[in-house]
Amino acid sequence: MKIYKQQASGYTEEVSEGFNGWAFLFGPLWYLFKGMIGRAILVFIGLLLLTIPLSWFGAVIGWIIIGATANRSYEDYLVKKGYSVVSDNKGKEAKKEVKKEPEPEYYCEYCDKKFKSEDALNKHYDSCEAKKIKSEKDTKTMIWVVSIIVFIGLGIYFLINKKINLIPLFLIGFIVTPFFDKLFNRFKKKSNRFKHFEFNWWKKGIIILAIILLFVLINWLIPECPKSCNDNNSCTNDFCSAETGYKCMNTLKLNCRGNGICESGEYGTSDCPNCDDNNKCTADSYDSASKQCIHVEMKGCIQ
């Protein structure tokens, strides 16, 4: 167990050594809980890259790697945030001189202002601009993380099921990114028509809604075959195409027991009628060509 302390705020964090079971169970969610949003996105993408080609085997490998590297990643994150080790795994204090202050001092973790009492610090938090800015930034970052996860999920779904819907997905993804604003501003400088036009979020929302409605209409107008035409009958050919009007067709297979057609060599099965005339002196059979029962008398037979 290692203990990290941030000298500016006095906050401490405990970090275990070895394999992290919580990170193994929750994966990217553990990184989000710890505030490592960028690492959570990378871990999620890494899991997808392992799972898609290797299926469940790749997923297991990914989760094991997450559990094995989580503690080290968190230590690096704490160091970047200004934390340093004050206690090792044996409980011994790290060799570092800490100046003892005659009176306790409290620091704002957002703007580093110093206060003499905890009450003064708490009052400061209510009006701290740096805290508001960080809170807004964290909210935007969380929205971006959720949006990226949804975007990747929909992209994989459309790639497998209906590729045409990748067009509106990428269009909408481009519109909500800052790259769209930069591209539009460049175009606005070159064109006097759009000199006073501004793209705010409600205007972007109208465009996004129009794109969604357009492709809903396209999906409704463009016919397609059902995902499956299987009628659970092994004696039918199941298919669908533009020639069938995008409707399922189930045509009977010949020479297949169970197709309901009595064919040569199938007498005695459920496909053929029962030609038994209750006469023990006749050989009963069915002629599939003439579709009639045949009763041939057996010579020397006494009824």
Rosetta blueprint (number, residue, H / E / L):
1 M L
2 K E
3 I E
4 Y E
5 K E
6 Q E
7 Q L
8 A L
9 S L
10 G L
11 Y L
12 T E
13 E E
14 E E
15 V E
16 S L
17 E L
18 G L
19 F L
20 N L
21 G H
22 W H
23 A H
24 F H
25 L H
26 F H
27 G L
28 P H
29 L H
30 W H
31 Y H
32 L H
33 F H
34 K L
35 G L
36 M L
37 I H
38 G H
39 R H
40 A H
41 I H
42 L H
43 V H
44 F H
45 I H
46 G H
47 L H
48 L H
49 L H
50 L H
51 T H
52 I H
53 P H
54 L H
55 S H
56 W H
57 F H
58 G H
59 A H
60 V H
61 I H
62 G H
63 W H
64 I H
65 I H
66 I H
67 G H
68 A H
69 T H
70 A H
71 N H
72 R H
73 S H
74 Y H
75 E H
76 D H
77 Y H
78 L H
79 V H
80 K H
81 K L
82 G L
83 Y E
84 S E
85 V E
86 V E
87 S E
88 D L
89 N L
90 K L
91 G L
92 K L
93 E E
94 A L
95 K L
96 K L
97 E L
98 V L
99 K L
100 K L
101 E L
102 P L
103 E L
104 P L
105 E L
106 Y E
107 Y E
108 C L
109 E L
110 Y L
111 C L
112 D L
113 K L
114 K E
115 F E
116 K L
117 S L
118 E H
119 D H
120 A H
121 L H
122 N H
123 K H
124 H H
125 Y H
126 D H
127 S H
128 C L
129 E H
130 A H
131 K H
132 K H
133 I H
134 K H
135 S H
136 E H
137 K H
138 D H
139 T H
140 K H
141 T H
142 M H
143 I H
144 W H
145 V H
146 V H
147 S H
148 I H
149 I H
150 V H
151 F H
152 I H
153 G H
154 L H
155 G H
156 I H
157 Y H
158 F H
159 L H
160 I H
161 N H
162 K L
163 K H
164 I H
165 N H
166 L H
167 I H
168 P H
169 L H
170 F H
171 L H
172 I H
173 G H
174 F H
175 I H
176 V L
177 T L
178 P H
179 F H
180 F H
181 D H
182 K H
183 L H
184 F H
185 N H
186 R H
187 F H
188 K H
189 K H
190 K H
191 S L
192 N L
193 R L
194 F L
195 K L
196 H L
197 F L
198 E L
199 F L
200 N L
201 W H
202 W H
203 K H
204 K H
205 G H
206 I H
207 I H
208 I H
209 L H
210 A H
211 I H
212 I H
213 L H
214 L H
215 F H
216 V H
217 L H
218 I H
219 N H
220 W H
221 L H
222 I L
223 P L
224 E L
225 C L
226 P L
227 K L
228 S L
229 C L
230 N L
231 D L
232 N L
233 N L
234 S L
235 C L
236 T E
237 N E
238 D E
239 F E
240 C L
241 S L
242 A H
243 E H
244 T H
245 G L
246 Y L
247 K L
248 C L
249 M E
250 N E
251 T E
252 L E
253 K L
254 L L
255 N L
256 C L
257 R L
258 G L
259 N L
260 G L
261 I L
262 C L
263 E L
264 S L
265 G L
266 E L
267 Y L
268 G L
269 T L
270 S L
271 D L
272 C L
273 P L
274 N L
275 C L
276 D L
277 D L
278 N L
279 N L
280 K L
281 C L
282 T E
283 A E
284 D E
285 S E
286 Y E
287 D E
288 S L
289 A L
290 S L
291 K L
292 Q E
293 C E
294 I E
295 H E
296 V E
297 E E
298 M L
299 K L
300 G L
301 C L
302 I L
303 Q L
